[in-house]
Amino acid sequence: MFVSGSSFKRLLLVVAGVLTVSYAAAGSRSFGDSVDSRPLDDRKHFGYDSWKRLLPTHVKVQYAGGMGVVSVGYGWDYGRKCRWETDLLTGVLPRAYSERTHMTFTLKQNYIPWSVRCGGCFAIEPFSCGIYMNFISGENYWIREPDRYPGDQYYNFTSRLRFHLYVGQRVTFYLRSDTSLRNITLYYELTANDLDIVAKCGNRTLGLDDIVYFSAGLKLQIFGTDR
């Protein structure tokens, strides 16, 4: 799903607005105006020790993003302040969007450097970024170029495997600590794949709205972060 020129500009304005509000909130809280003395970014796992670290920490559902119309999967967050995430997702590209229905399989690596807590109910994550590798099923896609094409490297790329880069933003809503579902995160991402980036480098007439995809998703945290 491509972002139109006007929509892309509106998204940039939204990004700038959220970033401004987030950092303003962070600045005001840093002077100790609140009675809550906990740090702004207090992401930390609890009840997630020893063998439990093998279990996924969250479930995700994502719309678009070059990995099918809808993708679902699970993943793990880890590292200092849970800044890193690794996801495994399976998606569907229905026949309405292709000559037949295709399945997609995605390995995704995310980095979320900041989480600005706004009271006890929610937090804004003003910037996220990452890279993911997407594999699509179907005999019309290939890793090695089929013999039916002339020359040794007629296309010179694999159509079955795509690499994507993205940037985005998130907002997390915290639930009661005694529930099995710890928090819910809504997010959006702006994505470009390797072929489109190469095309942009070789063709300056292409705009960002010609190569950028928009996607949105939902993350359900199973093993929560202390707050």
C-alpha positions in Angstrom: 0.0 0.0 0.0 1.6 3.3 -1.1 1.3 6.6 0.6 0.0 9.4 -1.6 1.9 12.7 -1.7 -0.6 14.6 0.4 -1.0 11.8 2.8 2.7 11.4 3.2 3.0 15.1 4.0 0.3 14.8 6.6 2.1 11.9 8.2 5.3 13.9 8.4 3.3 16.7 10.2 1.8 14.2 12.6 5.3 12.7 13.3 6.7 16.2 14.0 3.8 17.1 16.3 4.0 13.9 18.4 7.8 14.3 18.7 7.4 17.9 19.9 4.8 16.9 22.5 6.8 13.9 23.6 10.0 15.8 24.2 8.1 18.7 25.8 6.5 16.3 28.3 9.9 14.7 29.0 11.4 18.0 29.7 8.7 19.1 32.1 8.8 15.8 34.0 12.6 15.9 34.3 12.4 18.9 36.7 10.5 16.8 39.3 7.1 18.6 39.0 5.4 15.2 39.5 5.1 13.5 42.8 6.0 10.3 41.0 9.8 10.0 41.1 10.2 7.1 38.8 12.1 7.6 35.6 10.3 8.5 32.4 11.5 5.3 30.6 10.9 2.6 33.1 10.5 -0.4 30.8 11.7 -3.6 32.6 10.5 -7.1 32.6 9.1 -8.8 35.7 8.1 -12.4 36.2 10.3 -13.3 33.2 13.3 -15.3 34.5 15.2 -18.5 33.8 13.4 -20.8 31.3 10.5 -18.3 30.8 12.9 -16.2 28.6 12.3 -18.8 25.9 8.6 -17.9 25.8 7.4 -15.1 23.5 6.7 -11.8 25.3 4.1 -10.5 22.9 1.7 -11.1 20.0 1.3 -8.8 17.0 -1.2 -8.2 14.3 -0.1 -5.9 11.4 -1.9 -4.4 8.4 0.2 -4.0 5.1 3.9 -3.2 5.1 4.9 -5.4 2.2 4.2 -8.6 4.1 0.6 -9.3 2.9 -2.6 -7.5 3.7 -2.7 -8.9 7.2 0.1 -10.5 9.2 0.0 -12.2 12.6 2.8 -13.5 14.8 4.8 -13.4 18.0 8.1 -12.1 19.3 10.5 -11.3 22.1 11.6 -8.0 23.5 14.9 -7.9 25.4 18.0 -5.8 26.2 18.4 -2.8 28.4 14.9 -1.2 28.9 13.5 -3.7 26.5 14.6 -1.6 23.5 15.0 -4.6 21.1 12.4 -6.8 19.6 12.5 -9.8 17.3 9.3 -10.9 15.6 8.2 -13.8 13.5 5.1 -13.1 11.4 2.9 -15.0 8.9 0.8 -13.0 6.4 -1.7 -13.5 3.7 -1.9 -11.8 0.3 -5.5 -12.6 -0.9 -6.3 -13.4 -4.5 -8.0 -10.0 -4.9 -4.5 -8.4 -4.8 -2.7 -11.1 -6.9 -3.3 -13.8 -9.5 -3.7 -16.2 -6.5 -3.5 -16.3 -2.8 0.0 -16.2 -1.3 1.4 -16.7 2.1 4.2 -14.5 3.4 6.8 -15.2 6.2 8.6 -12.4 7.9 11.6 -12.1 10.3 11.6 -8.6 11.8 14.1 -6.8 14.0 12.9 -3.7 15.8 14.7 -1.0 17.9 12.7 1.3 20.2 15.1 3.6 22.0 12.8 5.7 24.1 9.5 5.4 25.9 8.1 8.5 27.5 5.7 7.6 30.3 2.7 9.9 30.5 1.2 9.2 34.0 0.4 5.6 34.9 -1.9 4.8 32.0 0.1 5.1 28.8 3.5 5.9 27.3 4.6 7.4 23.9 7.4 5.9 22.0 8.3 8.7 19.7 10.6 6.8 17.4 11.1 3.2 16.3 13.1 1.8 13.5 14.1 -1.6 12.1 14.7 -4.0 9.3 12.8 -7.1 8.2 13.1 -9.9 5.7 10.0 -11.1 3.9 9.5 -14.3 2.0 6.5 -14.9 -0.3 5.2 -18.3 -1.5 4.1 -19.2 -5.0 5.7 -20.7 -8.1 5.8 -17.3 -9.9 8.4 -16.1 -7.4 12.0 -17.3 -7.3 15.3 -17.1 -5.4 17.3 -18.1 -8.4 16.2 -16.8 -11.8 14.3 -19.4 -13.8 15.8 -20.8 -17.1 12.9 -19.3 -19.1 14.5 -15.9 -18.9 17.3 -15.1 -21.5 20.8 -14.5 -20.4 22.6 -15.3 -17.1 21.2 -12.4 -15.2 18.1 -11.1 -17.0 16.5 -9.7 -13.8 19.5 -9.8 -11.5 17.4 -10.0 -8.3 15.3 -12.4 -6.4 11.5 -11.9 -6.5 10.7 -14.2 -3.6 12.8 -12.4 -0.9 12.6 -8.7 0.0 14.4 -6.6 2.6 12.7 -3.6 4.2 13.7 -0.7 6.3 11.2 1.3 8.3 10.7 4.1 10.8 7.6 4.7 12.9 6.0 5.7 16.2 4.0 3.9 19.0 1.7 4.5 21.9 1.4 2.0 24.7 -1.6 1.7 27.0 -0.9 -0.1 30.4 -3.5 -2.4 31.9 -3.9 -3.6 35.4 -0.9 -5.6 36.6 -2.9 -8.5 37.8 -4.2 -9.4 34.3 -2.5 -11.8 31.9 -2.4 -9.1 29.2 0.0 -6.5 30.5 -0.4 -3.7 27.9 -1.5 -2.9 24.4 0.6 -1.0 21.9 -0.7 0.7 18.7 1.9 1.6 16.1 2.4 2.7 12.5 5.4 2.4 10.2 6.7 4.0 7.0 8.6 1.3 5.0 10.7 1.0 1.8 12.1 -2.2 0.4 15.5 -2.8 -1.2 14.3 -2.7 -4.8 12.5 0.6 -4.4 15.5 2.2 -2.6 17.7 1.1 -5.5 15.2 2.5 -8.0 15.1 5.8 -6.2 18.9 6.1 -6.3 18.9 5.5 -10.0 15.8 7.6 -10.8 15.6 11.0 -9.1 12.2 11.7 -10.6 10.7 9.2 -8.1 9.4 10.8 -5.0 9.3 9.4 -1.5 5.5 8.8 -1.9 6.4 6.5 -4.8 8.5 4.1 -2.8 7.2 4.4 0.8 4.6 2.0 2.2 2.3 2.7 5.2 1.4 0.0 7.7 -0.2 -0.1 11.1 -0.3 -2.7 13.8 -1.3 -3.9 17.3 1.0 -5.4 19.9 -0.4 -7.4 22.9 2.1 -7.7 25.7 1.9 -11.1 27.4 4.9 -10.7 29.8 4.6 -7.2 31.0 7.1 -4.4 31.8 7.2 -3.0 35.3 5.8 0.5 35.6 
